[in-house]
Amino acid sequence: MKVLSIQTRFFCNFALIAASLLAPSLQAQQPPSHPEEQHLRSRLFLYDLHTGTSHLVYTADSIWEAPNWSPDGKYLIANSGGAIYKLVLKQDGTAEPSKLAIPADYQCNNDKAISPDGTKIAFSATVPPNKGSQVFLADADGNNAKLMTSDSPSYFHGWSPDSSTLAFVAQRNGSVQFDIYGMPAAGGPEKQFTSNPHHDDGPDYSPDGKWIYINSDRSGKEAVWRFPAEGAGHNDEKAEMVVSDGLEDWFPHISPDGKKLVYIGYPAGTPNHNPRNVTIELKLVAIDHDKVAATQKKLIQATGGQGTMNVNSWAPDSMRFAYVTYEVLK
């Protein structure tokens, strides 16, 4: 959950120019951050590629965000009102939330995921007196939370497939640009992966550990890029754009079998990913032996945005993914 603005994007574009010249049940309450978010209904769906249909798992007249799956496929996690919940799937395909054991003073945002080995959860939260988001690591049930990034803002987004590395988005050293970073899950110094003077976001590892996929506006609009997992290299020379349509393309997520990529398309010109009440498209792209297809398939058109699919939401079978839509209530 990065708070971006038109001014931020303008500043980053200006910096690039300057650089080139120089060289249904539980209803958790969430304090709204925007007036239009005061009355929203959230619907959590599973989309099935076999049938091309969506199945409703949970609904609430409050803000729920960013579902992702456990590696064993038995439950989802999602956040609401600053807490993270476990939603165990029942035989009828619905779920009832139960809160994880993360302390109540942790104001969790929507950037979180269970580790591929199923033992840990990485998440982002603001914990008073700190006023910015930091990355934390805890047991999968939320116990034993520990701070991973002392600097803020930092937003977790992805696990390496061997559960050894956390990929996150951060601003550092007073810069207004968001870059991609990584750090060992066992603890240790962070490593900067990108440095391009534009906004980078949503790092998601390929399941073979070879690539990190991101969205970036370095082409002049939000598009899907990737770079080697070791980093984008000097001046990001190893980064390559792999998806760019007529929309603002955010949050690419790779299926566990490595053959599919799903992402969110915001309306062209949308300056950031903060809105929840815009018409978004969830689009699918095929990947064949590391080559990303040049065409995309629109799977879903709905009202959504922030919280729809910020983190990887693929099921272990690579044939289903979870997402959230929103409805403005009168």
C-alpha positions, 0 to 999 in steps of 0.5 A: 500500500504505497501512497503515491501522487501526481506530484511524486510521479512528476518529480520522478519524471523530472529527475529522469530528465535532469539525470539525462542532461547531466549524465458474509459474517464478520465485519471488521471496521477499518478507519477510512483513509479517504472519504470515498472509502467510508462505505464500501462492500468488499467481495472476495472471489476465486477465479477458476481458469478451468471454467472461466468463472468466479466463485464468491468466498466472502463478503463484508460491508467494510474494506478487505484487501489483497488475499493470498493463498497458503502454500498447501492451498487450505486457506487464504489470508486477507487484511482488514482494519489493520489486522490480518485474518486467516480464511479456511476454505469450507466444503461449500467454497466459502470461508469465515475469517479468524484473526492472526496473533499479530499484536493489535497495535500493529496496523497492518497494510495489504502487503503480506504473504505466507512463505513458500515453505509455509512456516512464516508470514512476512507483512508490512505494518506501521507500529507506533511511535513509528509513523511509516510502514516497515517489514516484519516477519512472524510465524505463520499464525502471527506469533513471534513478530519481529522487525526486519527493516528499521527504515521506513517506508518499506512495503513487503511484496514477495518471497523467493521460492526457497523462502530465503529472501524477502523482496520489498519496495522502499524509499531510502535516503530522503528520496521520493522514488520507490525502488526494489530491495531484498534482504535475507529472511534470516536477517542481514543487510538489505540490497538495492535491486533497482535504481532507475529514477522512476516508481517501481513496485510489486516485486514478485519472484518467478517460481524458478527464482530466476526473475523478479517481476515488477511494475514500473512507470519508467516507460512513461506509463505503468507497465510490467518489467522484470530483471534477474533476481540478483538485481537489475545491474548498473543503471538497471541495464538488465531490466526489460519491459515484458507487458505494456497495454493501453492501461496502467499495468500494476502488480504482476503475479506469476503462477506457481507453474511459471506458465502464467502471469496475471496483473491489474490494469487501471484506466489509462492515466490513473496516476497511482494505485490508490483508488478502489472504485475505478473500473479495473481489468484482471488480465492473463499473459502466457509464459513459455520457456521464459518468453512472455507472450505479446498478447494479453487476455482480459479475464475480469472487468470489475470495480476495484483497485487498491486491495484487489490483488496487491500480492501474489494470489495464485492457488498452488494448482496454478489454475485459480487466483483470488481477488477482491472487488468493491461496491460503493454503498449509499 
